Amino acid sequence: MSLLEIVQLVFRANGRAILDGVDLDVAAGEIHALLGANGAGKTTVARIVMGCSGYAPTAGSVRLEGRDLAGLPMHERARLGITMAWQEPARFEGLPVNEYLSLGCRSPDPAGCLRLVGLAPEAYLERVLDKKLSGGERKRIELASVVALKPRLAILDEPAAGIDVPSMEEIEQLILALKREGSAVLLITHVEPVAKIADRASCLCGGRITFTGDPATAAERYRSRHCVTCDGVACAE
């Protein structure tokens, strides 16, 4: 049985089908990349799985180890072991970084988690999460918190434009650390080298999954058939 199973997922907004029958599964402990152009619906998939307000599916289902998550709010999904790194990292104003990285953790190691994302613990553990931190610093701290939680499923959405992100080496180190702890990772990206870190990859185009399999093949298909708008037909051939 898959850890995460998305079956014929449909999501419509403003009279338009953003997702049109998405089928996707993520095995326990697997790194699965979801590859697609900006606007393809990748973040919509992530927000539906996380249970974000305003993202109830129009049709289809999302299941965690066979359990249908329909109607389950975000905090209940978090209790089941699903966590997400957002496009725009949240601020927890006034909370010290070491406390933030210890929230919900049974065996917290804030210093080790900061090192994984390229931040020196001695420079950040006592700092406060506020507007003095740059977007890139907040993103790295958020990623460190994902590692600290040791989730069953970590959804890593690509950062919003303009936010400094960890290097490819740091991203790979982070993802492999999650995998070593037994976490599955759904990696949302439009960057081919990032997708190649995965065990499997799926291409999303025209609101549908057009390919699932080897990450290198998925990256090649994405590169050669990249389009701004697509009805999904040509890519599905």
N, C-alpha and C positions, 0 to 999 in steps of 0.2 A: 504494500500500500504506500502511495506517495505521502510525504509530509503535507505538502500543499497541492491541492488539485483545483484548478479553475476549469469549469465546464460551460461551454457555449455562453460565455459572458457577453452581455449586451448592455451598453450604456448610451443613453440618448440625452442630449442637452440642447435646448433652444431649437428643437425640431431636427437636430442633426445626430446621426449615429457616430459617436466617437469610437465606440468599440462595437464590433458586429460579429459576435460569435467566436470569441477568443477561447481557445483551448490551450492550457499550459499546466505542466506539473513540475514540482520540485521535490526531489528525493531528500530524505534525511541526510544531513551532512554534505549535501551537494552545493556547489557553486554554479548557479544558473544565470547566465547573462541574458537580459532582454534588450535587444539591439534594434534601434529604429531612429529615424530622423526626428528632429524637433517637431513637435505637434502631432506625432504619430499616435499618441495615446498611452505612452509608457507610464507617465506619472499618474494618469487616470487609473491604470491597472493597480499601481502601488497603493493609491489612496483607497480604492475599493477594498483591497485585501486588508488594509489597516483599519477600515471602518470609519473613515473620515466623514464628518457631517456633510450632507449634500451629495454623497457618492454612493447612494443605494443603487444596486444594479437594476436595470430595466428588466432584464431576464438573465437566466443562467444561475450558476451557483459557485461559491467559494467554500472549500472544505479544508479543514486542518485535521489530518489523520482520520478522515471519514466524517468528521463532525461538520455539519452545515453551519456556517457562521452568520447566516442571514439574521438581521435584526440585532446582532451582538454589538454593543458599543465599543469604541476604541479602547477604553480602559480594561474591559473584559478580555479583549483580544490580547492586550499587553500581558494580562495575567496568565494567558495560555502560552505565552512565550514568543509573541510576535512584537518586534520593535522596528523602528524605521528612522533612518537618517534623512532629514528633509532637504529639499532644494535650498531653502533659506533657513539656516539653523535658528532655533528659538533662543531667546535670552531668558535666563532665570535671574532677573535683576537682584543683585545684592547677595547672591549665594556664592560662597567660596568654591573654587574649582574642585578642591579635594572632597568637599561635601557632595557636590553635584555628581562626581564620579563614584561615590559610595552609595547613592540612592538605589535601593532595591537589590543591592549586591550582597551575596552571602559571604564571599571571601574577597573583599575589595583590594585591589592593588592599583591605586590611582597613579602612582609613579610609573609603574610598568606600562600602563595603558597610554600614558602621555608619551613615553618614549616611542611606542609603536607608531604614533602619528607625527613624529618628528619634533616634539616639544620637550624642552628641558624641564623636568619636574621642579627643580629648585627655582625656576623662574615663573612657574605657573600655579603650583599647588595652593599657594596662599592668595593668589589673585582673585578678585571678585568678578563674576560674570556681569558685565555692564557694557555700556557704549564705548568704554576705553579700549576694549578688545576689537580688533579688526574682524571683518567677515571671515577671512581665512583662518584666524585664530579660533573663532567660535566654531567654524566647521570642523577643525581638527579636534577640538575639545568634545564636540558632539560625537564624532567618530570614536574617540576614546571611550565615551560613555557606552556606546553600542558594544564594544569589546568587553567592557566591565560587566555588562548585564548578562553575558553568556546566553543569549536568547536561543530558542529553538529555531526561529526564522528571523534573520536580519534582512530588511529591505534597505538597500543602499541606493537612494535616488541621486542622480547627478546634480551637483550644485548649480544654483542660479548663476547666470552670466555675471562676470565681474568679481566672483569670489575666488580668492587664491586657494588652490587645492593641493593636497600632498602630491609628491612625485609618483611616477609609475612604480618605483621600487617600494615606496612607502605604502601605496595602495595595495600592492601585492602582498606585502608583509602583513598588513592589517587583515586582509581577507583570509590569508592562510592561518592567521592567529585565530580567527573566528572558526575556521574549519577544524583546527586542532582541538578546540573546545567542544566540538560536536555540533556547532551551529550550521544550519543551511543558510545560504545567501542568495537572495534574488537581487542581482546587480543590474540596475537601470542605467543604460548608457547609450550614447551615439558615437563613442570613440572606439574604433576597431581594436587597438592594442589592449585596451582595458578588457574588452570582451574575451580576448584570447586567454585571460587568466582563468576563465571558467572551465568547469568539467563539461558542461553543455551550454549551448546558446540557442536562442530563438529570435527570429526576425519578425518584427511587427510592422505591418504596412497596410494602409487602407482599412484599419480597424480590425485586422485579422492576423493571426500567426501564419506566416507564409513558409517558414522553415524552422525545424528543430533538429539539432544534431551537433556535429563537431564544431567547436568555436571558430576554427580557421575557415571552414567552409561557410559558416554563417557570416563571417566578416567579409569573405570574398563576394558572396551573394549581395550583401548590403552595399559593398563598394561598387560592384558592377551594375546593380539595378537600382541605385539610389535615385529617388525621385522626390519632388516637392509635394506633389499630390498623386494619389494612386487609388484605383478602385480595387486593388488587391488581386486582380485576375492574372495579369502578366507575371507578377511575382510568385504566384501560387503554382505556376506551370512547372 
